[in-house]
Amino acid sequence: MLPILVVATRNKNKLREFREILKDLQLEIRSLDDFGPIPEAIEDGDSFDENAYKKAIHTAKVLGLPAIADDSGLVVEALKGEPGVYSARYAGENATDDENCEKLIKALQGQKNRRAHFQCVLSIAVPSGPALTYEGRCDGVIIDEKRGDNGFGYDPLFYFEELDKTFAELSMAEKNKISHRGKALAEVKAEAEMIKKWLDQRLREEKPAKPDHSQFENKDWSDEM
């Protein structure tokens, strides 16, 4: 049986990118949709690193399985780093991709500096708390009108100069080679054997909390030590 790694997302587009890049690893990749309803992680961190870990450890503890989570977003120079960790809800808590893009276009009206980058932090956590962290970044320019039908989020506005295309005009194979998430996942893939050994070691070290013996007087705890 292959080791299970839960991708802490219900975003089907994001999950597709994870599965595509990690498909050659000897891991059983699952998502939150493979389990029953679980409480949502609270993403109230001030950085991508904090939020990635919050999602990963929350999922690992709730499900009792290793989990991988990412926090990623768009960082725009002229907007002093906005939308940043608020990228998914830039135009409001339940904003659509189109609404976020429209707000970004308006915010950059009259701005000459269109430089921006996508940032991604991946966290792989086990239920007891330890985690591994990987990062990826991709630089580009924000354009005034959406181009392309692929991708999601701000992809139609994020122009990658080297390929003369927006992220939404790239095939998945092209995007995975250069994107922030693709680069972070490529690091995970490169260290796959080390990660699997680390997961195996951490999971072997973990023991369930020992209940009060008075409640289980006939229990033989030696089997679990």
N, C-alpha and C positions, 0 to 999 in steps of 0.2 A: 504494500500500500504506500502510495506517495505521500510525503508530508504535505499538510494543508497550509496554505497561506491565504488569509482573507484580505481582499482589497476593500478597504473601508470606504466604499462609495456606493451610491445608487445611480450615479451619473453614467448612463450607458455609453456615451461617447468617450468618457474618460476610461471606463472599464475596457472598452475596445482597444484603446491604446496600450493599456497595461497588458492585456492578453496577447496582443500582437508582438510586443517586445519580449515578453517573458515566456513565450510559447515553447521555446526549446529547453527550458529548465525542467529538471525532474521534480516539479512541484505541482500539486493540485491547486489551481487558482480558483478561489471562490469569491463571491461578492456578498454584500449585505442582503441582496435579494434572495440568496440561497437559504436564508434563515428566517425565522419568524420575526415579528415586530420587536425591535430593540430600541431603547431610549437613544435619542440623538446626542451626539457629543456636543459640548458647549465650546464653541470656537471663539473665545474671548481674548486670545493672546495678542500681543503687540507685534509679533513677527511671524513669518511663514514657518520658522523653525518651531516656535511654541505651538502653533495650531496643528502642525503635522503630527507632533508628538501627542497632543491632546486627543486627536482622532484615533491615532494608532493604539495608544494605551487604553483608551476607553473601549474600543472594539475588542482588544485582546482580553481585557478583564471580563467584559460582559459575556463573550463567547467561549472564553477559556482556550483560545487558539492564537497562534502568532498572527499578527496583522500588519499590513503595510498601508500607510496613508500618505497622501501628499497634501500640501497646501501650496498653492501657486497663485500667481496673479500678475497683473500688468503694473509696471512701475514707469511713470512718465516724468521725464526730467522737468518740463515746464510746469508741471502741477505739483512739484516738490514731493514726488514719490507716489502721489495718488494715481489710481485708486488703491494700489497696494493690497493689504490684507482684506480690504473691503471690495475687491474686484467683482465678486459674484453678486454683491448687493449694493453696487455703486449707486444705482438709481432707486434704491429702496429694498426692503427686506425680501420681497417676493418679485423683484424685478426680472424681466425677461432679458435674454441676450440682446434683443433689438433695443430695448429701453436703455440698457447700459451703454451700448454703442452710441446711441443718439446723445446721451448725456456727455459722453467723452468728446464727440464731435463739437458740441456746443462749448464745452470747457476749453477747447483748444482754438476756438475761433480767434484769429488775429495773432496767434503765436507763431513765431518763425522757427523756434526750436521744436522739432517734432520727434526728437530722439526718445526712445523708450526701450525697455527690455522686459521680457517675460522671465520670471523667477520661479523656480520650483524647489521645494525641499521635501524629500521623502524620508519617512521614519518607519523603521521596522521594529515592532515592539513585541515582547512576550508578556504574558499575564502578570508576572512578578514585577515588571517595571523597566528592566534594562532595554535599551534601544540602540539601533544603528541609524546613522543619518547620512544621506546623500543629497547633493545639490546639483542643479543645472541652471544655466542661464542662456538666453538667446537675445541678441540685440537687433533692433530694427527701427522702423520709422512709422509713425501713425499718419495715415492718409485721411482725406476729407470725405471720401465716399466708399462705401462697402464694395468689395470685389471678391467674387468667388462663392461657391455653394457648399464647399466642404468645411470640415471643422466645426467649431462652436465658440461661444464666448466672443472675444474680441478678434478672433482670427481674420474676419473680413477686412479689418482696419489695420492689421499689423503687416507692414510691408517688409519683406526680407530682401535686401538689396542684391545680395550675391546671386539669387535665383530670379530676380526681377518678378517676384510674385508675392501676393499676400499669403498668409498661412492658409486661408480658405481656398486658395487656388492650387495648393499642393496636394499630391496624392498622399495617402497615409504613409507609404514607404518613404517618400521624400521628407515629410514632416517629422517622422520618427528619427531620422538621421540628424536633424538640426535643432529640433525644438528643445525647450527647457526641460520638459518632462522626458523626452527621448534621451537627452544627455544624462539625466539623473538615473533613469532606468538602465541605460547602457553601463553605468558604473555598477549597478546592482548585478547585472548580467555578468560582468567581468569578474565579479567577486562571488559568483553563485556558490561555488564549492565551500568557500570560507563561511558564507552566510548560513548554508545548510548545516555545517559543523557547529557554528555558533548557536543556531536554533536548537539543535539536538542537545548540546551541552546544557543550555539554559533550561530547557524543558525537563531534562533529567534531574537537574538540581532542585526544581520546584517541588514543593510538598504542600498538600492541603493543610489549612490551619487545623491544629489539634484541638478537638472539642474538650470540654470538661469531662474528665474520667468518670465522675459520679453519674453522668448520664448514660455511660456505656461501660458499665463495670465488667462485662464479660467480653469486651472487645480486645482482640490481640493486636496491639499496635505495632508489634515487631515486623509484621508483613509490610508495613508502609514506611519503615524507617530505612 
